[in-house]
Amino acid sequence: MADSSAANKVTVSIYGEEYPITGAGDRAYISKIADYVDAKMREAAKDSRVVARDKVAILAAMSIASELHGEKQTRRSSGGQIDARIDNLLARLDKALGSLP
């Protein structure tokens, strides 16, 4: 039996270090995520002038977590708006169906 995880193993470069990554996503997805993390670390280092790799990683993690939190908040508020529109449409439908003979 073939090892399915071997097909999803890729070596990525993040902030000048090579990391062998094995994951459930395909290789292109793993590389794309690694590129994103690398960009966030480079951005954090440039914006803060922090040199220590671990501190740069923490700053990048905070930035990524902030983005994720913002997206979750946006989805929650959008979900509430969608629920309100659905309720409005259902009320209008009930009213229209109630007026039928």
Backbone as CSV, one residue per row, in Angstrom:
resi,resn,N_x,N_y,N_z,CA_x,CA_y,CA_z,C_x,C_y,C_z
1,MET,0.850,-1.183,0.000,0.000,0.000,0.000,0.891,1.240,0.000
2,ALA,0.585,2.202,-0.861,1.380,3.423,-0.976,1.050,4.379,0.152
3,ASP,2.052,5.135,0.569,1.859,6.145,1.607,1.301,7.403,0.955
4,SER,0.032,7.724,1.242,-0.610,8.864,0.600,-0.029,10.190,1.066
5,SER,0.559,10.244,2.269,1.119,11.500,2.761,2.406,11.869,2.034
6,ALA,3.111,10.874,1.471,4.354,11.161,0.763,4.096,12.044,-0.446
7,ALA,2.954,11.897,-1.093,2.623,12.715,-2.253,2.394,14.171,-1.855
8,ASN,2.092,14.399,-0.585,1.800,15.748,-0.116,2.948,16.337,0.682
9,LYS,4.142,15.811,0.498,5.314,16.336,1.198,6.033,17.310,0.279
10,VAL,6.339,18.469,0.829,7.029,19.498,0.057,7.984,20.238,0.992
11,THR,9.112,20.654,0.466,10.052,21.455,1.242,9.795,22.912,0.882
12,VAL,9.555,23.703,1.911,9.239,25.114,1.710,10.309,25.972,2.366
13,SER,10.406,27.206,1.909,11.344,28.158,2.485,10.542,29.268,3.147
14,ILE,10.770,29.431,4.443,10.100,30.491,5.191,11.172,31.284,5.927
15,TYR,11.264,32.529,5.584,12.202,33.462,6.217,13.638,32.917,6.221
16,GLY,14.019,32.364,5.059,15.388,31.900,4.880,15.695,30.509,5.406
17,GLU,14.726,29.827,5.961,14.923,28.459,6.469,14.093,27.490,5.645
18,GLU,14.628,26.300,5.436,13.925,25.252,4.707,13.199,24.344,5.700
19,TYR,11.933,24.019,5.384,11.114,23.164,6.243,10.434,22.094,5.397
20,PRO,10.634,20.814,5.754,9.869,19.768,5.064,8.471,19.709,5.688
21,ILE,7.452,19.865,4.877,6.076,19.901,5.356,5.297,18.763,4.704
22,THR,4.573,18.027,5.510,3.658,17.015,5.010,2.271,17.390,5.481
23,GLY,1.335,17.444,4.560,-0.004,17.862,4.941,-1.075,17.234,4.089
24,ALA,-2.311,17.477,4.505,-3.465,16.935,3.797,-3.726,17.698,2.501
25,GLY,-3.327,18.969,2.451,-3.533,19.759,1.239,-2.569,19.338,0.149
26,ASP,-2.867,19.748,-1.073,-1.944,19.400,-2.148,-0.676,20.251,-2.047
27,ARG,0.327,19.863,-2.789,1.634,20.514,-2.704,1.566,21.998,-3.052
28,ALA,0.787,22.347,-4.051,0.670,23.754,-4.447,0.047,24.574,-3.323
29,TYR,-0.936,24.009,-2.639,-1.583,24.720,-1.532,-0.601,24.914,-0.375
30,ILE,0.142,23.876,-0.038,1.130,23.968,1.040,2.161,25.045,0.702
31,SER,2.639,25.058,-0.531,3.618,26.066,-0.966,3.031,27.468,-0.912
32,LYS,1.764,27.603,-1.309,1.107,28.912,-1.285,1.002,29.439,0.142
33,ILE,0.632,28.576,1.076,0.527,28.977,2.483,1.906,29.353,3.025
34,ALA,2.916,28.561,2.695,4.278,28.862,3.140,4.745,30.209,2.592
35,ASP,4.434,30.489,1.328,4.793,31.782,0.730,4.118,32.927,1.477
36,TYR,2.872,32.707,1.882,2.134,33.730,2.622,2.786,33.994,3.984
37,VAL,3.133,32.915,4.689,3.785,33.055,5.996,5.140,33.745,5.822
38,ASP,5.878,33.368,4.797,7.165,34.002,4.524,6.986,35.504,4.295
39,ALA,5.998,35.870,3.493,5.748,37.289,3.219,5.368,38.039,4.492
40,LYS,4.546,37.411,5.330,4.137,38.059,6.583,5.324,38.240,7.517
41,MET,6.223,37.262,7.562,7.408,37.394,8.414,8.312,38.506,7.897
42,ARG,8.498,38.570,6.592,9.347,39.621,6.016,8.725,41.006,6.242
43,GLU,7.409,41.080,6.115,6.707,42.340,6.368,6.847,42.759,7.832
44,ALA,6.695,41.803,8.741,6.819,42.103,10.176,8.228,42.566,10.512
45,ALA,9.222,41.909,9.932,10.616,42.295,10.192,10.905,43.693,9.655
46,LYS,10.412,43.984,8.478,10.648,45.292,7.862,9.943,46.402,8.640
47,ASP,8.686,46.154,8.999,7.893,47.184,9.673,8.356,47.445,11.108
48,SER,8.911,46.425,11.761,9.278,46.590,13.173,10.779,46.717,13.400
49,ARG,11.554,46.338,12.430,13.011,46.303,12.537,13.494,45.324,13.607
50,VAL,12.625,44.374,13.965,13.017,43.297,14.876,13.896,42.337,14.096
51,VAL,14.936,41.817,14.734,15.881,40.940,14.062,15.698,39.479,14.477
52,ALA,15.406,39.234,15.730,15.319,37.864,16.241,14.187,37.100,15.541
53,ARG,14.532,35.949,14.962,13.595,35.146,14.185,12.342,34.785,14.983
54,ASP,12.503,34.422,16.257,11.331,34.034,17.050,10.393,35.215,17.268
55,LYS,10.948,36.400,17.451,10.104,37.582,17.648,9.413,37.976,16.345
56,VAL,10.109,37.832,15.234,9.500,38.095,13.933,8.346,37.116,13.704
57,ALA,8.551,35.857,14.077,7.498,34.844,13.918,6.276,35.194,14.764
58,ILE,6.496,35.689,15.973,5.368,36.082,16.838,4.622,37.258,16.225
59,LEU,5.346,38.251,15.724,4.703,39.407,15.088,3.896,38.978,13.859
60,ALA,4.473,38.073,13.065,3.754,37.575,11.883,2.523,36.786,12.294
61,ALA,2.644,35.972,13.329,1.492,35.203,13.819,0.394,36.131,14.319
62,MET,0.767,37.194,15.008,-0.224,38.167,15.482,-0.922,38.849,14.297
63,SER,-0.182,39.177,13.274,-0.764,39.806,12.094,-1.736,38.863,11.392
64,ILE,-1.343,37.614,11.224,-2.207,36.621,10.578,-3.445,36.365,11.436
65,ALA,-3.273,36.273,12.751,-4.417,36.064,13.645,-5.370,37.250,13.597
66,SER,-4.839,38.454,13.482,-5.674,39.642,13.375,-6.498,39.607,12.092
67,GLU,-5.877,39.210,10.996,-6.603,39.073,9.730,-7.726,38.041,9.849
68,LEU,-7.411,36.903,10.439,-8.405,35.846,10.608,-9.564,36.321,11.468
69,HIS,-9.250,36.986,12.561,-10.290,37.496,13.452,-11.184,38.502,12.726
70,GLY,-10.576,39.381,11.952,-11.342,40.354,11.176,-12.278,39.686,10.174
71,GLU,-11.782,38.649,9.509,-12.613,37.914,8.551,-13.781,37.223,9.249
72,LYS,-13.521,36.654,10.417,-14.596,36.001,11.173,-15.659,37.014,11.581
73,GLN,-15.225,38.187,12.014,-16.169,39.233,12.402,-17.013,39.664,11.204
74,THR,-16.373,39.820,10.068,-17.081,40.214,8.845,-18.111,39.156,8.457
75,ARG,-17.730,37.904,8.539,-18.666,36.820,8.200,-19.839,36.782,9.169
76,ARG,-19.571,37.006,10.450,-20.660,37.015,11.434,-21.659,38.114,11.121
77,SER,-21.154,39.321,10.828,-22.072,40.426,10.559,-22.789,40.207,9.235
78,SER,-22.102,39.652,8.248,-22.744,39.345,6.967,-23.804,38.277,7.148
79,GLY,-23.516,37.296,7.999,-24.484,36.235,8.272,-25.754,36.789,8.885
80,GLY,-25.627,37.758,9.772,-26.791,38.394,10.390,-27.614,39.150,9.362
81,GLN,-26.943,39.810,8.443,-27.646,40.534,7.385,-28.377,39.565,6.465
82,ILE,-27.754,38.462,6.164,-28.386,37.456,5.307,-29.602,36.865,6.003
83,ASP,-29.469,36.569,7.308,-30.607,36.042,8.066,-31.777,37.022,8.053
84,ALA,-31.498,38.307,8.207,-32.547,39.327,8.200,-33.230,39.388,6.836
85,ARG,-32.461,39.295,5.781,-33.049,39.310,4.432,-33.904,38.074,4.194
86,ILE,-33.438,36.929,4.655,-34.221,35.695,4.506,-35.531,35.816,5.274
87,ASP,-35.458,36.317,6.507,-36.679,36.500,7.307,-37.653,37.441,6.603
88,ASN,-37.137,38.523,6.033,-37.969,39.475,5.312,-38.637,38.809,4.115
89,LEU,-37.857,38.047,3.349,-38.421,37.361,2.190,-39.464,36.321,2.596
90,LEU,-39.216,35.585,3.664,-40.190,34.603,4.140,-41.486,35.274,4.587
91,ALA,-41.379,36.415,5.250,-42.570,37.146,5.687,-43.368,37.625,4.480
92,ARG,-42.658,38.125,3.478,-43.345,38.581,2.269,-43.998,37.415,1.539
93,LEU,-43.333,36.288,1.507,-43.879,35.091,0.873,-45.120,34.610,1.617
94,ASP,-45.024,34.564,2.957,-46.191,34.171,3.765,-47.366,35.103,3.510
95,LYS,-47.104,36.392,3.446,-48.152,37.381,3.200,-48.778,37.164,1.824
96,ALA,-47.914,36.945,0.826,-48.413,36.734,-0.542,-49.219,35.444,-0.639
97,LEU,-48.741,34.400,-0.002,-49.461,33.119,-0.053,-50.749,33.176,0.755
98,GLY,-50.756,33.972,1.800,-51.957,34.114,2.623,-53.075,34.859,1.916
99,SER,-52.725,35.670,0.933,-53.753,36.434,0.228,-54.330,35.672,-0.969
100,LEU,-53.802,34.478,-1.237,-54.342,33.664,-2.325,-55.679,33.056,-1.909
101,PRO,-56.588,32.918,-2.864,-57.903,32.313,-2.517,-57.805,30.853,-2.179
